[in-house]
Amino acid sequence: MSAQARPPPPVTVRMFTRRLRSTRRGARLARLLVVRQLDAWGYRGEPSDVAAAIVGELAANAVTHGLVPSRDFEVGLILTGGTLRIEVADTRTESRPPAAEAGPIVPGPDCETGRGLLLVAALATRWGVADRQGPGKTVWAEIGT
């Protein structure tokens, strides 16, 4: 009897994308929509909580620093195997966070803002910034599920 090589099992890729208004309400809605989508995919607890915190920070940055009047921002999830990739894109090209390799800028002890990317770097397995099709940039983070 000859052993036949079995093909590897198919890899399921799940995707979710929403375009939202560049407002504080839009940032809050992005976080809620991501939690709802992860729940629909069967991910609750820590993976969902970590993703929600990352989306909250990246969406807040998009509406605060990436704001271009009358332009929306976009939040996306790509779930492949055991990795969840979170993407938040805005249309502002001249406002970019530092490269992930350099690490986020650490604000002074008296600064009231500027710690969002430190949180993203601490929670994510990897994160970075990429150009997007059209104007702007995409800030992404990956976590294990």
C-alpha positions as protocol buffer text, in pm:
chain_id: "A"
residue {
  index: 1
  type: MET
  ca { x: 0 y: 0 z: 0 }
}
residue {
  index: 2
  type: SER
  ca { x: 150 y: 332 z: -99 }
}
residue {
  index: 3
  type: ALA
  ca { x: 116 y: 629 z: 123 }
}
residue {
  index: 4
  type: GLN
  ca { x: -25 y: 924 z: -60 }
}
residue {
  index: 5
  type: ALA
  ca { x: 76 y: 1267 z: 49 }
}
residue {
  index: 6
  type: ARG
  ca { x: -223 y: 1456 z: 177 }
}
residue {
  index: 7
  type: PRO
  ca { x: -254 y: 1819 z: 87 }
}
residue {
  index: 8
  type: PRO
  ca { x: -220 y: 2054 z: 381 }
}
residue {
  index: 9
  type: PRO
  ca { x: -549 y: 2164 z: 534 }
}
residue {
  index: 10
  type: PRO
  ca { x: -686 y: 2485 z: 387 }
}
residue {
  index: 11
  type: VAL
  ca { x: -600 y: 2805 z: 568 }
}
residue {
  index: 12
  type: THR
  ca { x: -903 y: 3008 z: 660 }
}
residue {
  index: 13
  type: VAL
  ca { x: -860 y: 3381 z: 618 }
}
residue {
  index: 14
  type: ARG
  ca { x: -1121 y: 3607 z: 768 }
}
residue {
  index: 15
  type: MET
  ca { x: -1137 y: 3976 z: 681 }
}
residue {
  index: 16
  type: PHE
  ca { x: -1330 y: 4272 z: 813 }
}
residue {
  index: 17
  type: THR
  ca { x: -1310 y: 4636 z: 698 }
}
residue {
  index: 18
  type: ARG
  ca { x: -1509 y: 4945 z: 789 }
}
residue {
  index: 19
  type: ARG
  ca { x: -1471 y: 5307 z: 691 }
}
residue {
  index: 20
  type: LEU
  ca { x: -1567 y: 5551 z: 965 }
}
residue {
  index: 21
  type: ARG
  ca { x: -1588 y: 5925 z: 1019 }
}
residue {
  index: 22
  type: SER
  ca { x: -1271 y: 6083 z: 1152 }
}
residue {
  index: 23
  type: THR
  ca { x: -1428 y: 6185 z: 1482 }
}
residue {
  index: 24
  type: ARG
  ca { x: -1397 y: 6069 z: 1841 }
}
residue {
  index: 25
  type: ARG
  ca { x: -1728 y: 5893 z: 1793 }
}
residue {
  index: 26
  type: GLY
  ca { x: -1587 y: 5714 z: 1486 }
}
residue {
  index: 27
  type: ALA
  ca { x: -1285 y: 5599 z: 1688 }
}
residue {
  index: 28
  type: ARG
  ca { x: -1509 y: 5466 z: 1965 }
}
residue {
  index: 29
  type: LEU
  ca { x: -1730 y: 5293 z: 1707 }
}
residue {
  index: 30
  type: ALA
  ca { x: -1422 y: 5128 z: 1548 }
}
residue {
  index: 31
  type: ARG
  ca { x: -1335 y: 4970 z: 1880 }
}
residue {
  index: 32
  type: LEU
  ca { x: -1689 y: 4845 z: 1938 }
}
residue {
  index: 33
  type: LEU
  ca { x: -1721 y: 4705 z: 1584 }
}
residue {
  index: 34
  type: VAL
  ca { x: -1392 y: 4516 z: 1619 }
}
residue {
  index: 35
  type: VAL
  ca { x: -1502 y: 4357 z: 1947 }
}
residue {
  index: 36
  type: ARG
  ca { x: -1835 y: 4258 z: 1789 }
}
residue {
  index: 37
  type: GLN
  ca { x: -1662 y: 4109 z: 1484 }
}
residue {
  index: 38
  type: LEU
  ca { x: -1414 y: 3911 z: 1693 }
}
residue {
  index: 39
  type: ASP
  ca { x: -1704 y: 3781 z: 1901 }
}
residue {
  index: 40
  type: ALA
  ca { x: -1877 y: 3667 z: 1579 }
}
residue {
  index: 41
  type: TRP
  ca { x: -1557 y: 3483 z: 1484 }
}
residue {
  index: 42
  type: GLY
  ca { x: -1550 y: 3315 z: 1826 }
}
residue {
  index: 43
  type: TYR
  ca { x: -1271 y: 3521 z: 1983 }
}
residue {
  index: 44
  type: ARG
  ca { x: -1351 y: 3651 z: 2330 }
}
residue {
  index: 45
  type: GLY
  ca { x: -1154 y: 3730 z: 2640 }
}
residue {
  index: 46
  type: GLU
  ca { x: -789 y: 3829 z: 2619 }
}
residue {
  index: 47
  type: PRO
  ca { x: -745 y: 3831 z: 2238 }
}
residue {
  index: 48
  type: SER
  ca { x: -1052 y: 4050 z: 2203 }
}
residue {
  index: 49
  type: ASP
  ca { x: -947 y: 4279 z: 2488 }
}
residue {
  index: 50
  type: VAL
  ca { x: -597 y: 4324 z: 2344 }
}
residue {
  index: 51
  type: ALA
  ca { x: -734 y: 4392 z: 1996 }
}
residue {
  index: 52
  type: ALA
  ca { x: -982 y: 4645 z: 2137 }
}
residue {
  index: 53
  type: ALA
  ca { x: -705 y: 4832 z: 2321 }
}
residue {
  index: 54
  type: ILE
  ca { x: -488 y: 4842 z: 2007 }
}
residue {
  index: 55
  type: VAL
  ca { x: -777 y: 4957 z: 1785 }
}
residue {
  index: 56
  type: GLY
  ca { x: -868 y: 5220 z: 2042 }
}
residue {
  index: 57
  type: GLU
  ca { x: -517 y: 5367 z: 2038 }
}
residue {
  index: 58
  type: LEU
  ca { x: -467 y: 5348 z: 1660 }
}
residue {
  index: 59
  type: ALA
  ca { x: -812 y: 5489 z: 1584 }
}
residue {
  index: 60
  type: ALA
  ca { x: -761 y: 5773 z: 1833 }
}
residue {
  index: 61
  type: ASN
  ca { x: -430 y: 5854 z: 1661 }
}
residue {
  index: 62
  type: ALA
  ca { x: -597 y: 5843 z: 1319 }
}
residue {
  index: 63
  type: VAL
  ca { x: -867 y: 6093 z: 1415 }
}
residue {
  index: 64
  type: THR
  ca { x: -629 y: 6314 z: 1612 }
}
residue {
  index: 65
  type: HIS
  ca { x: -308 y: 6317 z: 1406 }
}
residue {
  index: 66
  type: GLY
  ca { x: -424 y: 6175 z: 1071 }
}
residue {
  index: 67
  type: LEU
  ca { x: -726 y: 6396 z: 1029 }
}
residue {
  index: 68
  type: VAL
  ca { x: -780 y: 6550 z: 687 }
}
residue {
  index: 69
  type: PRO
  ca { x: -1107 y: 6746 z: 675 }
}
residue {
  index: 70
  type: SER
  ca { x: -1393 y: 6555 z: 509 }
}
residue {
  index: 71
  type: ARG
  ca { x: -1184 y: 6235 z: 484 }
}
residue {
  index: 72
  type: ASP
  ca { x: -1267 y: 5917 z: 673 }
}
residue {
  index: 73
  type: PHE
  ca { x: -1039 y: 5661 z: 833 }
}
residue {
  index: 74
  type: GLU
  ca { x: -1057 y: 5285 z: 791 }
}
residue {
  index: 75
  type: VAL
  ca { x: -1021 y: 4997 z: 1035 }
}
residue {
  index: 76
  type: GLY
  ca { x: -950 y: 4644 z: 921 }
}
residue {
  index: 77
  type: LEU
  ca { x: -891 y: 4296 z: 1061 }
}
residue {
  index: 78
  type: ILE
  ca { x: -723 y: 4006 z: 888 }
}
residue {
  index: 79
  type: LEU
  ca { x: -732 y: 3676 z: 1076 }
}
residue {
  index: 80
  type: THR
  ca { x: -505 y: 3407 z: 934 }
}
residue {
  index: 81
  type: GLY
  ca { x: -432 y: 3096 z: 1133 }
}
residue {
  index: 82
  type: GLY
  ca { x: -328 y: 3210 z: 1480 }
}
residue {
  index: 83
  type: THR
  ca { x: -245 y: 3570 z: 1385 }
}
residue {
  index: 84
  type: LEU
  ca { x: -475 y: 3872 z: 1391 }
}
residue {
  index: 85
  type: ARG
  ca { x: -357 y: 4173 z: 1193 }
}
residue {
  index: 86
  type: ILE
  ca { x: -518 y: 4503 z: 1287 }
}
residue {
  index: 87
  type: GLU
  ca { x: -494 y: 4790 z: 1039 }
}
residue {
  index: 88
  type: VAL
  ca { x: -599 y: 5152 z: 1080 }
}
residue {
  index: 89
  type: ALA
  ca { x: -555 y: 5376 z: 777 }
}
residue {
  index: 90
  type: ASP
  ca { x: -595 y: 5750 z: 740 }
}
residue {
  index: 91
  type: THR
  ca { x: -535 y: 5989 z: 451 }
}
residue {
  index: 92
  type: ARG
  ca { x: -266 y: 6210 z: 600 }
}
residue {
  index: 93
  type: THR
  ca { x: 78 y: 6134 z: 459 }
}
residue {
  index: 94
  type: GLU
  ca { x: 294 y: 6393 z: 636 }
}
residue {
  index: 95
  type: SER
  ca { x: 204 y: 6274 z: 986 }
}
residue {
  index: 96
  type: ARG
  ca { x: 371 y: 5935 z: 1039 }
}
residue {
  index: 97
  type: PRO
  ca { x: 467 y: 5758 z: 1358 }
}
residue {
  index: 98
  type: PRO
  ca { x: 829 y: 5647 z: 1385 }
}
residue {
  index: 99
  type: ALA
  ca { x: 931 y: 5315 z: 1235 }
}
residue {
  index: 100
  type: ALA
  ca { x: 861 y: 5022 z: 1464 }
}
residue {
  index: 101
  type: GLU
  ca { x: 1231 y: 4929 z: 1469 }
}
residue {
  index: 102
  type: ALA
  ca { x: 1315 y: 5269 z: 1617 }
}
residue {
  index: 103
  type: GLY
  ca { x: 1039 y: 5229 z: 1873 }
}
residue {
  index: 104
  type: PRO
  ca { x: 781 y: 5486 z: 1970 }
}
residue {
  index: 105
  type: ILE
  ca { x: 895 y: 5818 z: 2107 }
}
residue {
  index: 106
  type: VAL
  ca { x: 878 y: 5819 z: 2485 }
}
residue {
  index: 107
  type: PRO
  ca { x: 710 y: 6137 z: 2610 }
}
residue {
  index: 108
  type: GLY
  ca { x: 842 y: 6331 z: 2905 }
}
residue {
  index: 109
  type: PRO
  ca { x: 705 y: 6257 z: 3251 }
}
residue {
  index: 110
  type: ASP
  ca { x: 495 y: 6576 z: 3252 }
}
residue {
  index: 111
  type: CYS
  ca { x: 334 y: 6511 z: 2911 }
}
residue {
  index: 112
  type: GLU
  ca { x: -33 y: 6423 z: 2925 }
}
residue {
  index: 113
  type: THR
  ca { x: -37 y: 6249 z: 2585 }
}
residue {
  index: 114
  type: GLY
  ca { x: 191 y: 6048 z: 2361 }
}
residue {
  index: 115
  type: ARG
  ca { x: 182 y: 5703 z: 2516 }
}
residue {
  index: 116
  type: GLY
  ca { x: -54 y: 5530 z: 2272 }
}
residue {
  index: 117
  type: LEU
  ca { x: 213 y: 5371 z: 2054 }
}
residue {
  index: 118
  type: LEU
  ca { x: 401 y: 5258 z: 2365 }
}
residue {
  index: 119
  type: LEU
  ca { x: 88 y: 5063 z: 2458 }
}
residue {
  index: 120
  type: VAL
  ca { x: 57 y: 4924 z: 2103 }
}
residue {
  index: 121
  type: ALA
  ca { x: 424 y: 4817 z: 2107 }
}
residue {
  index: 122
  type: ALA
  ca { x: 376 y: 4646 z: 2443 }
}
residue {
  index: 123
  type: LEU
  ca { x: 61 y: 4458 z: 2341 }
}
residue {
  index: 124
  type: ALA
  ca { x: 146 y: 4363 z: 1982 }
}
residue {
  index: 125
  type: THR
  ca { x: 378 y: 4091 z: 1863 }
}
residue {
  index: 126
  type: ARG
  ca { x: 478 y: 4320 z: 1576 }
}
residue {
  index: 127
  type: TRP
  ca { x: 363 y: 4659 z: 1451 }
}
residue {
  index: 128
  type: GLY
  ca { x: 459 y: 4907 z: 1184 }
}
residue {
  index: 129
  type: VAL
  ca { x: 360 y: 5171 z: 933 }
}
residue {
  index: 130
  type: ALA
  ca { x: 299 y: 5116 z: 563 }
}
residue {
  index: 131
  type: ASP
  ca { x: 199 y: 5328 z: 267 }
}
residue {
  index: 132
  type: ARG
  ca { x: -152 y: 5266 z: 150 }
}
residue {
  index: 133
  type: GLN
  ca { x: -307 y: 5265 z: -192 }
}
residue {
  index: 134
  type: GLY
  ca { x: -416 y: 5624 z: -241 }
}
residue {
  index: 135
  type: PRO
  ca { x: -318 y: 5903 z: -6 }
}
residue {
  index: 136
  type: GLY
  ca { x: -214 y: 5831 z: 348 }
}
residue {
  index: 137
  type: LYS
  ca { x: -71 y: 5553 z: 556 }
}
residue {
  index: 138
  type: THR
  ca { x: -171 y: 5238 z: 740 }
}
residue {
  index: 139
  type: VAL
  ca { x: -56 y: 5167 z: 1093 }
}
residue {
  index: 140
  type: TRP
  ca { x: -80 y: 4796 z: 1166 }
}
residue {
  index: 141
  type: ALA
  ca { x: -28 y: 4563 z: 1457 }
}
residue {
  index: 142
  type: GLU
  ca { x: -28 y: 4185 z: 1486 }
}
residue {
  index: 143
  type: ILE
  ca { x: -124 y: 3972 z: 1783 }
}
residue {
  index: 144
  type: GLY
  ca { x: -152 y: 3601 z: 1844 }
}
residue {
  index: 145
  type: THR
  ca { x: -496 y: 3457 z: 1896 }
}
